[in-house]
Amino acid sequence: MSQCAIAYYRVSTQRQGRSGLGIEAQRARVEHFADAEGFKLIGEHVDIETGKGSDALDRRPHLAQALAAARQARCPVIVAKLDRLSRDVAFISGLMASRVPFIVAELGADADPFMLHLYAALAEKERLLISERTKAALAARKAQGARLGNPTNAAEAAAKGRVVSVREADRFAQTVVPIIASIQRSGVTSLRGLAIALNNRGIATSRNGTWQVSNVRNVLARCPTA
């Protein structure tokens, strides 16, 4: 007998909402997951709103409706990807406190609340790293242009940029290593297997790319005690 579930989808712009871009992809992923895992979707809710800000839930009435419907039916809410809920750890924690179970299709039915918090922390860190890299790049360009033709100034800016990059890489490694450790405990120990598992979970590298053996090796080298 199938277990019921509520589907929730979100896009960030009115343009995406009108065109259906994003929504159809989310719907296809959730429906495929539901069929494979034996869930019967008894409703769906769609928000066209950003996931940012402390008042994000107030600006997403259909998420509140999805929570209410799931609570009444005593069933989980299924989303295609974690970022369709939010990349903000505090927001995810608030949703967990509602005591309505969430299932993220791309992470699988066995991703418990602890793992969802880890993935949310990783997504939040990734967003911060991208912001820091952008600021560092802009600062370096500004420094290079401040004294045009001054090689000392350019070298100093490049050195500062390298320091920032190393610090960001260390922070990223510290965030992703607990997830790698969890994968290893499931029996996947080879570098190639770990890369495949990370990609299957929808986790991007620090440069928002796909995982290769070299990426996994570099992350583990930064945290040798993992």
PyMOL CGO cylinders between C-alpha atoms (Angstrom):
from pymol import cmd
from pymol.cgo import CYLINDER

trace = [
    CYLINDER, 0.00, 0.00, 0.00, 1.37, 3.41, -1.00, 0.3, 1, 1, 1, 1, 1, 1,
    CYLINDER, 1.37, 3.41, -1.00, 2.12, 6.07, 1.58, 0.3, 1, 1, 1, 1, 1, 1,
    CYLINDER, 2.12, 6.07, 1.58, 0.69, 9.49, 0.82, 0.3, 1, 1, 1, 1, 1, 1,
    CYLINDER, 0.69, 9.49, 0.82, 2.84, 12.59, 0.44, 0.3, 1, 1, 1, 1, 1, 1,
    CYLINDER, 2.84, 12.59, 0.44, 2.60, 16.28, -0.44, 0.3, 1, 1, 1, 1, 1, 1,
    CYLINDER, 2.60, 16.28, -0.44, 4.77, 17.74, -3.21, 0.3, 1, 1, 1, 1, 1, 1,
    CYLINDER, 4.77, 17.74, -3.21, 6.29, 21.21, -2.90, 0.3, 1, 1, 1, 1, 1, 1,
    CYLINDER, 6.29, 21.21, -2.90, 7.98, 23.17, -5.71, 0.3, 1, 1, 1, 1, 1, 1,
    CYLINDER, 7.98, 23.17, -5.71, 9.57, 26.60, -5.80, 0.3, 1, 1, 1, 1, 1, 1,
    CYLINDER, 9.57, 26.60, -5.80, 11.03, 28.95, -8.40, 0.3, 1, 1, 1, 1, 1, 1,
    CYLINDER, 11.03, 28.95, -8.40, 12.65, 32.27, -7.64, 0.3, 1, 1, 1, 1, 1, 1,
    CYLINDER, 12.65, 32.27, -7.64, 11.18, 34.59, -10.30, 0.3, 1, 1, 1, 1, 1, 1,
    CYLINDER, 11.18, 34.59, -10.30, 7.84, 35.43, -11.85, 0.3, 1, 1, 1, 1, 1, 1,
    CYLINDER, 7.84, 35.43, -11.85, 9.39, 34.79, -15.25, 0.3, 1, 1, 1, 1, 1, 1,
    CYLINDER, 9.39, 34.79, -15.25, 10.30, 31.22, -14.30, 0.3, 1, 1, 1, 1, 1, 1,
    CYLINDER, 10.30, 31.22, -14.30, 6.86, 30.74, -12.82, 0.3, 1, 1, 1, 1, 1, 1,
    CYLINDER, 6.86, 30.74, -12.82, 5.08, 31.87, -15.98, 0.3, 1, 1, 1, 1, 1, 1,
    CYLINDER, 5.08, 31.87, -15.98, 7.28, 29.85, -18.31, 0.3, 1, 1, 1, 1, 1, 1,
    CYLINDER, 7.28, 29.85, -18.31, 7.21, 26.69, -16.26, 0.3, 1, 1, 1, 1, 1, 1,
    CYLINDER, 7.21, 26.69, -16.26, 11.00, 26.53, -16.34, 0.3, 1, 1, 1, 1, 1, 1,
    CYLINDER, 11.00, 26.53, -16.34, 12.17, 24.78, -13.24, 0.3, 1, 1, 1, 1, 1, 1,
    CYLINDER, 12.17, 24.78, -13.24, 8.73, 23.71, -12.05, 0.3, 1, 1, 1, 1, 1, 1,
    CYLINDER, 8.73, 23.71, -12.05, 8.35, 20.95, -14.64, 0.3, 1, 1, 1, 1, 1, 1,
    CYLINDER, 8.35, 20.95, -14.64, 11.83, 19.63, -13.90, 0.3, 1, 1, 1, 1, 1, 1,
    CYLINDER, 11.83, 19.63, -13.90, 11.07, 19.57, -10.18, 0.3, 1, 1, 1, 1, 1, 1,
    CYLINDER, 11.07, 19.57, -10.18, 7.72, 17.91, -10.78, 0.3, 1, 1, 1, 1, 1, 1,
    CYLINDER, 7.72, 17.91, -10.78, 9.28, 15.23, -12.98, 0.3, 1, 1, 1, 1, 1, 1,
    CYLINDER, 9.28, 15.23, -12.98, 11.93, 14.44, -10.39, 0.3, 1, 1, 1, 1, 1, 1,
    CYLINDER, 11.93, 14.44, -10.39, 9.45, 14.28, -7.50, 0.3, 1, 1, 1, 1, 1, 1,
    CYLINDER, 9.45, 14.28, -7.50, 6.96, 12.14, -9.44, 0.3, 1, 1, 1, 1, 1, 1,
    CYLINDER, 6.96, 12.14, -9.44, 9.69, 9.74, -10.54, 0.3, 1, 1, 1, 1, 1, 1,
    CYLINDER, 9.69, 9.74, -10.54, 10.93, 9.49, -6.95, 0.3, 1, 1, 1, 1, 1, 1,
    CYLINDER, 10.93, 9.49, -6.95, 7.40, 8.95, -5.61, 0.3, 1, 1, 1, 1, 1, 1,
    CYLINDER, 7.40, 8.95, -5.61, 6.74, 6.16, -8.11, 0.3, 1, 1, 1, 1, 1, 1,
    CYLINDER, 6.74, 6.16, -8.11, 10.03, 4.45, -7.31, 0.3, 1, 1, 1, 1, 1, 1,
    CYLINDER, 10.03, 4.45, -7.31, 9.62, 4.70, -3.52, 0.3, 1, 1, 1, 1, 1, 1,
    CYLINDER, 9.62, 4.70, -3.52, 5.91, 3.88, -3.30, 0.3, 1, 1, 1, 1, 1, 1,
    CYLINDER, 5.91, 3.88, -3.30, 4.51, 7.32, -2.41, 0.3, 1, 1, 1, 1, 1, 1,
    CYLINDER, 4.51, 7.32, -2.41, 1.14, 8.58, -3.61, 0.3, 1, 1, 1, 1, 1, 1,
    CYLINDER, 1.14, 8.58, -3.61, 1.11, 12.33, -4.15, 0.3, 1, 1, 1, 1, 1, 1,
    CYLINDER, 1.11, 12.33, -4.15, -2.15, 13.71, -2.80, 0.3, 1, 1, 1, 1, 1, 1,
    CYLINDER, -2.15, 13.71, -2.80, -1.42, 17.39, -3.43, 0.3, 1, 1, 1, 1, 1, 1,
    CYLINDER, -1.42, 17.39, -3.43, 1.16, 19.88, -4.64, 0.3, 1, 1, 1, 1, 1, 1,
    CYLINDER, 1.16, 19.88, -4.64, 1.99, 23.45, -3.70, 0.3, 1, 1, 1, 1, 1, 1,
    CYLINDER, 1.99, 23.45, -3.70, 4.05, 25.95, -5.69, 0.3, 1, 1, 1, 1, 1, 1,
    CYLINDER, 4.05, 25.95, -5.69, 5.71, 29.17, -4.55, 0.3, 1, 1, 1, 1, 1, 1,
    CYLINDER, 5.71, 29.17, -4.55, 7.25, 31.80, -6.81, 0.3, 1, 1, 1, 1, 1, 1,
    CYLINDER, 7.25, 31.80, -6.81, 9.50, 33.48, -4.31, 0.3, 1, 1, 1, 1, 1, 1,
    CYLINDER, 9.50, 33.48, -4.31, 13.11, 33.74, -3.23, 0.3, 1, 1, 1, 1, 1, 1,
    CYLINDER, 13.11, 33.74, -3.23, 14.45, 31.48, -0.51, 0.3, 1, 1, 1, 1, 1, 1,
    CYLINDER, 14.45, 31.48, -0.51, 16.47, 34.25, 1.11, 0.3, 1, 1, 1, 1, 1, 1,
    CYLINDER, 16.47, 34.25, 1.11, 15.75, 36.32, 4.18, 0.3, 1, 1, 1, 1, 1, 1,
    CYLINDER, 15.75, 36.32, 4.18, 14.60, 35.74, 7.74, 0.3, 1, 1, 1, 1, 1, 1,
    CYLINDER, 14.60, 35.74, 7.74, 10.99, 36.27, 6.67, 0.3, 1, 1, 1, 1, 1, 1,
    CYLINDER, 10.99, 36.27, 6.67, 11.21, 33.78, 3.79, 0.3, 1, 1, 1, 1, 1, 1,
    CYLINDER, 11.21, 33.78, 3.79, 8.52, 31.53, 5.24, 0.3, 1, 1, 1, 1, 1, 1,
    CYLINDER, 8.52, 31.53, 5.24, 6.12, 34.48, 5.58, 0.3, 1, 1, 1, 1, 1, 1,
    CYLINDER, 6.12, 34.48, 5.58, 6.65, 35.26, 1.89, 0.3, 1, 1, 1, 1, 1, 1,
    CYLINDER, 6.65, 35.26, 1.89, 6.02, 31.65, 0.85, 0.3, 1, 1, 1, 1, 1, 1,
    CYLINDER, 6.02, 31.65, 0.85, 2.35, 31.00, 1.70, 0.3, 1, 1, 1, 1, 1, 1,
    CYLINDER, 2.35, 31.00, 1.70, 2.20, 27.80, -0.32, 0.3, 1, 1, 1, 1, 1, 1,
    CYLINDER, 2.20, 27.80, -0.32, 4.96, 26.24, 1.76, 0.3, 1, 1, 1, 1, 1, 1,
    CYLINDER, 4.96, 26.24, 1.76, 2.88, 27.00, 4.84, 0.3, 1, 1, 1, 1, 1, 1,
    CYLINDER, 2.88, 27.00, 4.84, -0.10, 25.37, 3.10, 0.3, 1, 1, 1, 1, 1, 1,
    CYLINDER, -0.10, 25.37, 3.10, 2.02, 22.32, 2.25, 0.3, 1, 1, 1, 1, 1, 1,
    CYLINDER, 2.02, 22.32, 2.25, 3.04, 22.02, 5.90, 0.3, 1, 1, 1, 1, 1, 1,
    CYLINDER, 3.04, 22.02, 5.90, -0.57, 22.28, 7.05, 0.3, 1, 1, 1, 1, 1, 1,
    CYLINDER, -0.57, 22.28, 7.05, -1.76, 19.70, 4.53, 0.3, 1, 1, 1, 1, 1, 1,
    CYLINDER, -1.76, 19.70, 4.53, 1.04, 17.29, 5.45, 0.3, 1, 1, 1, 1, 1, 1,
    CYLINDER, 1.04, 17.29, 5.45, 0.36, 17.74, 9.14, 0.3, 1, 1, 1, 1, 1, 1,
    CYLINDER, 0.36, 17.74, 9.14, -3.34, 17.02, 8.65, 0.3, 1, 1, 1, 1, 1, 1,
    CYLINDER, -3.34, 17.02, 8.65, -2.67, 13.95, 6.48, 0.3, 1, 1, 1, 1, 1, 1,
    CYLINDER, -2.67, 13.95, 6.48, 0.24, 12.86, 8.69, 0.3, 1, 1, 1, 1, 1, 1,
    CYLINDER, 0.24, 12.86, 8.69, 2.51, 12.46, 5.73, 0.3, 1, 1, 1, 1, 1, 1,
    CYLINDER, 2.51, 12.46, 5.73, 5.82, 13.91, 4.50, 0.3, 1, 1, 1, 1, 1, 1,
    CYLINDER, 5.82, 13.91, 4.50, 6.50, 16.79, 2.14, 0.3, 1, 1, 1, 1, 1, 1,
    CYLINDER, 6.50, 16.79, 2.14, 8.65, 15.86, -0.86, 0.3, 1, 1, 1, 1, 1, 1,
    CYLINDER, 8.65, 15.86, -0.86, 10.86, 18.38, -2.67, 0.3, 1, 1, 1, 1, 1, 1,
    CYLINDER, 10.86, 18.38, -2.67, 13.11, 17.78, -5.66, 0.3, 1, 1, 1, 1, 1, 1,
    CYLINDER, 13.11, 17.78, -5.66, 16.23, 19.45, -4.22, 0.3, 1, 1, 1, 1, 1, 1,
    CYLINDER, 16.23, 19.45, -4.22, 17.14, 20.85, -0.83, 0.3, 1, 1, 1, 1, 1, 1,
    CYLINDER, 17.14, 20.85, -0.83, 17.65, 24.36, -2.19, 0.3, 1, 1, 1, 1, 1, 1,
    CYLINDER, 17.65, 24.36, -2.19, 13.96, 24.42, -3.19, 0.3, 1, 1, 1, 1, 1, 1,
    CYLINDER, 13.96, 24.42, -3.19, 13.38, 24.70, 0.56, 0.3, 1, 1, 1, 1, 1, 1,
    CYLINDER, 13.38, 24.70, 0.56, 16.37, 26.92, 1.32, 0.3, 1, 1, 1, 1, 1, 1,
    CYLINDER, 16.37, 26.92, 1.32, 20.17, 27.11, 1.49, 0.3, 1, 1, 1, 1, 1, 1,
    CYLINDER, 20.17, 27.11, 1.49, 19.88, 28.70, 4.91, 0.3, 1, 1, 1, 1, 1, 1,
    CYLINDER, 19.88, 28.70, 4.91, 20.60, 26.42, 7.88, 0.3, 1, 1, 1, 1, 1, 1,
    CYLINDER, 20.60, 26.42, 7.88, 18.43, 28.44, 10.27, 0.3, 1, 1, 1, 1, 1, 1,
    CYLINDER, 18.43, 28.44, 10.27, 15.48, 28.23, 7.87, 0.3, 1, 1, 1, 1, 1, 1,
    CYLINDER, 15.48, 28.23, 7.87, 15.91, 24.47, 7.47, 0.3, 1, 1, 1, 1, 1, 1,
    CYLINDER, 15.91, 24.47, 7.47, 16.13, 24.09, 11.25, 0.3, 1, 1, 1, 1, 1, 1,
    CYLINDER, 16.13, 24.09, 11.25, 12.89, 26.03, 11.61, 0.3, 1, 1, 1, 1, 1, 1,
    CYLINDER, 12.89, 26.03, 11.61, 11.17, 23.69, 9.17, 0.3, 1, 1, 1, 1, 1, 1,
    CYLINDER, 11.17, 23.69, 9.17, 12.49, 20.65, 11.04, 0.3, 1, 1, 1, 1, 1, 1,
    CYLINDER, 12.49, 20.65, 11.04, 10.99, 22.11, 14.23, 0.3, 1, 1, 1, 1, 1, 1,
    CYLINDER, 10.99, 22.11, 14.23, 7.55, 22.02, 12.59, 0.3, 1, 1, 1, 1, 1, 1,
    CYLINDER, 7.55, 22.02, 12.59, 7.74, 18.22, 13.01, 0.3, 1, 1, 1, 1, 1, 1,
    CYLINDER, 7.74, 18.22, 13.01, 6.59, 17.64, 9.45, 0.3, 1, 1, 1, 1, 1, 1,
    CYLINDER, 6.59, 17.64, 9.45, 9.00, 15.18, 7.79, 0.3, 1, 1, 1, 1, 1, 1,
    CYLINDER, 9.00, 15.18, 7.79, 10.72, 16.35, 4.62, 0.3, 1, 1, 1, 1, 1, 1,
    CYLINDER, 10.72, 16.35, 4.62, 12.06, 14.08, 1.93, 0.3, 1, 1, 1, 1, 1, 1,
    CYLINDER, 12.06, 14.08, 1.93, 14.52, 15.44, -0.65, 0.3, 1, 1, 1, 1, 1, 1,
    CYLINDER, 14.52, 15.44, -0.65, 14.24, 13.37, -3.82, 0.3, 1, 1, 1, 1, 1, 1,
    CYLINDER, 14.24, 13.37, -3.82, 17.84, 13.86, -4.93, 0.3, 1, 1, 1, 1, 1, 1,
    CYLINDER, 17.84, 13.86, -4.93, 19.18, 12.77, -1.52, 0.3, 1, 1, 1, 1, 1, 1,
    CYLINDER, 19.18, 12.77, -1.52, 16.97, 9.71, -1.14, 0.3, 1, 1, 1, 1, 1, 1,
    CYLINDER, 16.97, 9.71, -1.14, 14.40, 8.58, 1.39, 0.3, 1, 1, 1, 1, 1, 1,
    CYLINDER, 14.40, 8.58, 1.39, 17.07, 7.59, 3.92, 0.3, 1, 1, 1, 1, 1, 1,
    CYLINDER, 17.07, 7.59, 3.92, 18.44, 11.13, 4.42, 0.3, 1, 1, 1, 1, 1, 1,
    CYLINDER, 18.44, 11.13, 4.42, 17.45, 11.85, 8.02, 0.3, 1, 1, 1, 1, 1, 1,
    CYLINDER, 17.45, 11.85, 8.02, 17.11, 15.33, 9.60, 0.3, 1, 1, 1, 1, 1, 1,
    CYLINDER, 17.11, 15.33, 9.60, 20.75, 15.27, 10.73, 0.3, 1, 1, 1, 1, 1, 1,
    CYLINDER, 20.75, 15.27, 10.73, 21.93, 14.71, 7.17, 0.3, 1, 1, 1, 1, 1, 1,
    CYLINDER, 21.93, 14.71, 7.17, 19.57, 17.40, 5.87, 0.3, 1, 1, 1, 1, 1, 1,
    CYLINDER, 19.57, 17.40, 5.87, 21.16, 19.85, 8.31, 0.3, 1, 1, 1, 1, 1, 1,
    CYLINDER, 21.16, 19.85, 8.31, 24.61, 18.85, 7.05, 0.3, 1, 1, 1, 1, 1, 1,
    CYLINDER, 24.61, 18.85, 7.05, 23.60, 19.33, 3.44, 0.3, 1, 1, 1, 1, 1, 1,
    CYLINDER, 23.60, 19.33, 3.44, 22.01, 22.68, 4.27, 0.3, 1, 1, 1, 1, 1, 1,
    CYLINDER, 22.01, 22.68, 4.27, 25.19, 23.77, 6.06, 0.3, 1, 1, 1, 1, 1, 1,
    CYLINDER, 25.19, 23.77, 6.06, 27.22, 22.79, 3.02, 0.3, 1, 1, 1, 1, 1, 1,
    CYLINDER, 27.22, 22.79, 3.02, 24.91, 24.72, 0.68, 0.3, 1, 1, 1, 1, 1, 1,
    CYLINDER, 24.91, 24.72, 0.68, 25.05, 27.77, 2.94, 0.3, 1, 1, 1, 1, 1, 1,
    CYLINDER, 25.05, 27.77, 2.94, 28.84, 27.57, 3.12, 0.3, 1, 1, 1, 1, 1, 1,
    CYLINDER, 28.84, 27.57, 3.12, 29.05, 27.23, -0.65, 0.3, 1, 1, 1, 1, 1, 1,
    CYLINDER, 29.05, 27.23, -0.65, 26.96, 30.38, -1.06, 0.3, 1, 1, 1, 1, 1, 1,
    CYLINDER, 26.96, 30.38, -1.06, 29.23, 32.27, 1.35, 0.3, 1, 1, 1, 1, 1, 1,
    CYLINDER, 29.23, 32.27, 1.35, 32.35, 31.00, -0.42, 0.3, 1, 1, 1, 1, 1, 1,
    CYLINDER, 32.35, 31.00, -0.42, 31.05, 32.21, -3.76, 0.3, 1, 1, 1, 1, 1, 1,
    CYLINDER, 31.05, 32.21, -3.76, 30.34, 35.61, -2.22, 0.3, 1, 1, 1, 1, 1, 1,
    CYLINDER, 30.34, 35.61, -2.22, 33.81, 35.79, -0.66, 0.3, 1, 1, 1, 1, 1, 1,
    CYLINDER, 33.81, 35.79, -0.66, 35.51, 34.76, -3.91, 0.3, 1, 1, 1, 1, 1, 1,
    CYLINDER, 35.51, 34.76, -3.91, 33.60, 37.46, -5.78, 0.3, 1, 1, 1, 1, 1, 1,
    CYLINDER, 33.60, 37.46, -5.78, 34.57, 40.11, -3.23, 0.3, 1, 1, 1, 1, 1, 1,
    CYLINDER, 34.57, 40.11, -3.23, 38.21, 38.98, -3.26, 0.3, 1, 1, 1, 1, 1, 1,
    CYLINDER, 38.21, 38.98, -3.26, 38.34, 39.08, -7.06, 0.3, 1, 1, 1, 1, 1, 1,
    CYLINDER, 38.34, 39.08, -7.06, 36.83, 42.57, -7.13, 0.3, 1, 1, 1, 1, 1, 1,
    CYLINDER, 36.83, 42.57, -7.13, 39.25, 43.77, -4.44, 0.3, 1, 1, 1, 1, 1, 1,
    CYLINDER, 39.25, 43.77, -4.44, 42.20, 42.35, -6.37, 0.3, 1, 1, 1, 1, 1, 1,
    CYLINDER, 42.20, 42.35, -6.37, 41.12, 44.08, -9.58, 0.3, 1, 1, 1, 1, 1, 1,
    CYLINDER, 41.12, 44.08, -9.58, 40.62, 47.33, -7.74, 0.3, 1, 1, 1, 1, 1, 1,
    CYLINDER, 40.62, 47.33, -7.74, 44.06, 47.03, -6.18, 0.3, 1, 1, 1, 1, 1, 1,
    CYLINDER, 44.06, 47.03, -6.18, 45.63, 46.31, -9.54, 0.3, 1, 1, 1, 1, 1, 1,
    CYLINDER, 45.63, 46.31, -9.54, 43.96, 49.33, -11.07, 0.3, 1, 1, 1, 1, 1, 1,
    CYLINDER, 43.96, 49.33, -11.07, 44.75, 51.65, -8.16, 0.3, 1, 1, 1, 1, 1, 1,
    CYLINDER, 44.75, 51.65, -8.16, 48.36, 52.05, -9.29, 0.3, 1, 1, 1, 1, 1, 1,
    CYLINDER, 48.36, 52.05, -9.29, 48.31, 51.17, -12.93, 0.3, 1, 1, 1, 1, 1, 1,
    CYLINDER, 48.31, 51.17, -12.93, 51.54, 49.55, -14.07, 0.3, 1, 1, 1, 1, 1, 1,
    CYLINDER, 51.54, 49.55, -14.07, 52.81, 49.02, -10.50, 0.3, 1, 1, 1, 1, 1, 1,
    CYLINDER, 52.81, 49.02, -10.50, 53.95, 45.33, -10.39, 0.3, 1, 1, 1, 1, 1, 1,
    CYLINDER, 53.95, 45.33, -10.39, 54.40, 45.40, -6.60, 0.3, 1, 1, 1, 1, 1, 1,
    CYLINDER, 54.40, 45.40, -6.60, 50.79, 46.37, -6.07, 0.3, 1, 1, 1, 1, 1, 1,
    CYLINDER, 50.79, 46.37, -6.07, 49.58, 43.63, -8.44, 0.3, 1, 1, 1, 1, 1, 1,
    CYLINDER, 49.58, 43.63, -8.44, 51.75, 41.01, -6.76, 0.3, 1, 1, 1, 1, 1, 1,
    CYLINDER, 51.75, 41.01, -6.76, 50.44, 42.00, -3.34, 0.3, 1, 1, 1, 1, 1, 1,
    CYLINDER, 50.44, 42.00, -3.34, 46.84, 41.72, -4.54, 0.3, 1, 1, 1, 1, 1, 1,
    CYLINDER, 46.84, 41.72, -4.54, 47.53, 38.30, -6.07, 0.3, 1, 1, 1, 1, 1, 1,
    CYLINDER, 47.53, 38.30, -6.07, 49.12, 37.10, -2.82, 0.3, 1, 1, 1, 1, 1, 1,
    CYLINDER, 49.12, 37.10, -2.82, 46.11, 38.23, -0.82, 0.3, 1, 1, 1, 1, 1, 1,
    CYLINDER, 46.11, 38.23, -0.82, 43.85, 36.44, -3.26, 0.3, 1, 1, 1, 1, 1, 1,
    CYLINDER, 43.85, 36.44, -3.26, 45.79, 33.20, -2.79, 0.3, 1, 1, 1, 1, 1, 1,
    CYLINDER, 45.79, 33.20, -2.79, 45.50, 33.47, 0.99, 0.3, 1, 1, 1, 1, 1, 1,
    CYLINDER, 45.50, 33.47, 0.99, 41.73, 33.92, 0.70, 0.3, 1, 1, 1, 1, 1, 1,
    CYLINDER, 41.73, 33.92, 0.70, 41.50, 30.94, -1.67, 0.3, 1, 1, 1, 1, 1, 1,
    CYLINDER, 41.50, 30.94, -1.67, 43.41, 28.67, 0.70, 0.3, 1, 1, 1, 1, 1, 1,
    CYLINDER, 43.41, 28.67, 0.70, 41.25, 29.73, 3.65, 0.3, 1, 1, 1, 1, 1, 1,
    CYLINDER, 41.25, 29.73, 3.65, 38.06, 29.12, 1.65, 0.3, 1, 1, 1, 1, 1, 1,
    CYLINDER, 38.06, 29.12, 1.65, 39.30, 25.69, 0.55, 0.3, 1, 1, 1, 1, 1, 1,
    CYLINDER, 39.30, 25.69, 0.55, 40.01, 24.71, 4.15, 0.3, 1, 1, 1, 1, 1, 1,
    CYLINDER, 40.01, 24.71, 4.15, 36.56, 25.84, 5.29, 0.3, 1, 1, 1, 1, 1, 1,
    CYLINDER, 36.56, 25.84, 5.29, 34.87, 23.98, 2.46, 0.3, 1, 1, 1, 1, 1, 1,
    CYLINDER, 34.87, 23.98, 2.46, 36.80, 20.81, 3.28, 0.3, 1, 1, 1, 1, 1, 1,
    CYLINDER, 36.80, 20.81, 3.28, 35.76, 20.99, 6.93, 0.3, 1, 1, 1, 1, 1, 1,
    CYLINDER, 35.76, 20.99, 6.93, 32.13, 21.27, 5.84, 0.3, 1, 1, 1, 1, 1, 1,
    CYLINDER, 32.13, 21.27, 5.84, 32.08, 18.43, 3.31, 0.3, 1, 1, 1, 1, 1, 1,
    CYLINDER, 32.08, 18.43, 3.31, 34.24, 15.91, 5.20, 0.3, 1, 1, 1, 1, 1, 1,
    CYLINDER, 34.24, 15.91, 5.20, 31.41, 14.84, 7.58, 0.3, 1, 1, 1, 1, 1, 1,
    CYLINDER, 31.41, 14.84, 7.58, 29.33, 13.94, 4.53, 0.3, 1, 1, 1, 1, 1, 1,
    CYLINDER, 29.33, 13.94, 4.53, 32.24, 11.98, 3.03, 0.3, 1, 1, 1, 1, 1, 1,
    CYLINDER, 32.24, 11.98, 3.03, 32.65, 10.18, 6.35, 0.3, 1, 1, 1, 1, 1, 1,
    CYLINDER, 32.65, 10.18, 6.35, 28.98, 9.24, 6.29, 0.3, 1, 1, 1, 1, 1, 1,
    CYLINDER, 28.98, 9.24, 6.29, 29.35, 7.83, 2.77, 0.3, 1, 1, 1, 1, 1, 1,
    CYLINDER, 29.35, 7.83, 2.77, 32.43, 5.88, 3.86, 0.3, 1, 1, 1, 1, 1, 1,
    CYLINDER, 32.43, 5.88, 3.86, 30.50, 4.35, 6.75, 0.3, 1, 1, 1, 1, 1, 1,
    CYLINDER, 30.50, 4.35, 6.75, 27.95, 3.06, 4.23, 0.3, 1, 1, 1, 1, 1, 1,
    CYLINDER, 27.95, 3.06, 4.23, 30.74, 0.99, 2.64, 0.3, 1, 1, 1, 1, 1, 1,
    CYLINDER, 30.74, 0.99, 2.64, 31.97, 3.31, -0.14, 0.3, 1, 1, 1, 1, 1, 1,
    CYLINDER, 31.97, 3.31, -0.14, 35.69, 3.86, 0.43, 0.3, 1, 1, 1, 1, 1, 1,
    CYLINDER, 35.69, 3.86, 0.43, 37.41, 4.37, -2.93, 0.3, 1, 1, 1, 1, 1, 1,
    CYLINDER, 37.41, 4.37, -2.93, 38.04, 7.91, -4.15, 0.3, 1, 1, 1, 1, 1, 1,
    CYLINDER, 38.04, 7.91, -4.15, 36.12, 7.23, -7.35, 0.3, 1, 1, 1, 1, 1, 1,
    CYLINDER, 36.12, 7.23, -7.35, 33.19, 5.78, -5.41, 0.3, 1, 1, 1, 1, 1, 1,
    CYLINDER, 33.19, 5.78, -5.41, 33.13, 8.77, -3.08, 0.3, 1, 1, 1, 1, 1, 1,
    CYLINDER, 33.13, 8.77, -3.08, 33.13, 11.16, -6.06, 0.3, 1, 1, 1, 1, 1, 1,
    CYLINDER, 33.13, 11.16, -6.06, 30.21, 9.32, -7.64, 0.3, 1, 1, 1, 1, 1, 1,
    CYLINDER, 30.21, 9.32, -7.64, 28.28, 9.32, -4.37, 0.3, 1, 1, 1, 1, 1, 1,
    CYLINDER, 28.28, 9.32, -4.37, 28.78, 13.06, -3.86, 0.3, 1, 1, 1, 1, 1, 1,
    CYLINDER, 28.78, 13.06, -3.86, 27.64, 13.78, -7.41, 0.3, 1, 1, 1, 1, 1, 1,
    CYLINDER, 27.64, 13.78, -7.41, 24.60, 11.53, -6.97, 0.3, 1, 1, 1, 1, 1, 1,
    CYLINDER, 24.60, 11.53, -6.97, 23.64, 13.55, -3.90, 0.3, 1, 1, 1, 1, 1, 1,
    CYLINDER, 23.64, 13.55, -3.90, 23.71, 16.78, -5.89, 0.3, 1, 1, 1, 1, 1, 1,
    CYLINDER, 23.71, 16.78, -5.89, 26.63, 18.21, -3.91, 0.3, 1, 1, 1, 1, 1, 1,
    CYLINDER, 26.63, 18.21, -3.91, 28.87, 20.55, -5.89, 0.3, 1, 1, 1, 1, 1, 1,
    CYLINDER, 28.87, 20.55, -5.89, 32.58, 21.11, -5.42, 0.3, 1, 1, 1, 1, 1, 1,
    CYLINDER, 32.58, 21.11, -5.42, 33.87, 24.38, -3.98, 0.3, 1, 1, 1, 1, 1, 1,
    CYLINDER, 33.87, 24.38, -3.98, 33.90, 25.78, -7.53, 0.3, 1, 1, 1, 1, 1, 1,
    CYLINDER, 33.90, 25.78, -7.53, 30.35, 24.57, -8.17, 0.3, 1, 1, 1, 1, 1, 1,
    CYLINDER, 30.35, 24.57, -8.17, 31.50, 21.71, -10.39, 0.3, 1, 1, 1, 1, 1, 1,
    CYLINDER, 31.50, 21.71, -10.39, 31.24, 17.92, -10.37, 0.3, 1, 1, 1, 1, 1, 1,
    CYLINDER, 31.24, 17.92, -10.37, 33.42, 15.74, -8.18, 0.3, 1, 1, 1, 1, 1, 1,
    CYLINDER, 33.42, 15.74, -8.18, 36.41, 13.92, -9.63, 0.3, 1, 1, 1, 1, 1, 1,
    CYLINDER, 36.41, 13.92, -9.63, 38.92, 11.65, -7.89, 0.3, 1, 1, 1, 1, 1, 1,
    CYLINDER, 38.92, 11.65, -7.89, 41.34, 14.57, -7.56, 0.3, 1, 1, 1, 1, 1, 1,
    CYLINDER, 41.34, 14.57, -7.56, 38.72, 16.74, -5.81, 0.3, 1, 1, 1, 1, 1, 1,
    CYLINDER, 38.72, 16.74, -5.81, 38.01, 14.07, -3.21, 0.3, 1, 1, 1, 1, 1, 1,
    CYLINDER, 38.01, 14.07, -3.21, 41.75, 13.47, -2.67, 0.3, 1, 1, 1, 1, 1, 1,
    CYLINDER, 41.75, 13.47, -2.67, 42.39, 17.19, -2.17, 0.3, 1, 1, 1, 1, 1, 1,
    CYLINDER, 42.39, 17.19, -2.17, 39.54, 17.57, 0.34, 0.3, 1, 1, 1, 1, 1, 1,
    CYLINDER, 39.54, 17.57, 0.34, 40.69, 14.56, 2.36, 0.3, 1, 1, 1, 1, 1, 1,
    CYLINDER, 40.69, 14.56, 2.36, 44.27, 15.85, 2.30, 0.3, 1, 1, 1, 1, 1, 1,
    CYLINDER, 44.27, 15.85, 2.30, 43.11, 19.07, 3.95, 0.3, 1, 1, 1, 1, 1, 1,
    CYLINDER, 43.11, 19.07, 3.95, 41.44, 17.09, 6.75, 0.3, 1, 1, 1, 1, 1, 1,
    CYLINDER, 41.44, 17.09, 6.75, 43.71, 14.05, 7.23, 0.3, 1, 1, 1, 1, 1, 1,
    CYLINDER, 43.71, 14.05, 7.23, 41.95, 12.97, 10.43, 0.3, 1, 1, 1, 1, 1, 1,
    CYLINDER, 41.95, 12.97, 10.43, 38.66, 12.33, 8.59, 0.3, 1, 1, 1, 1, 1, 1,
]
cmd.load_cgo(trace, "trace")
